[in-house]
Amino acid sequence: MIGTLIVYRLKPPHNATVASALVKKLYGQETSSHGGRYRYHRKGLLDEIQHNKLIRGVLIVRREHKDRVVELLESFNAEVHARQIILMSEDIKALKLKH
């Protein structure tokens, strides 16, 4: 099976505000209110997309989701490299694909 490997990083110089905004849009954010009394998760793009995060800045997604992820990353002026790859069994499980 074929998937897409996406490698990204913010182009230097970047500030912490931009990096934080990207992480929130991509991964979402755990947040709380009233002194931690109420906790909830603000959704990010990857909450909607099956993915496998290998390390910081490296994701594997289904081929059909590549454009959505790349567009978001490029909107933050990130350097992005995307390649088609042959998925390993753990990637197939993470992406919830059928063999």
Secondary structure, 3 states (H helix, E strand, C coil): CEEEEEEEEECCCCCHHHHHHHHHHHHCEEEEECCCCEEEEECCHHHHCCEEEEECCEEEECHHHHHHHHHHHHHCCEEEEEEEEECCHHHHHHCCCCC
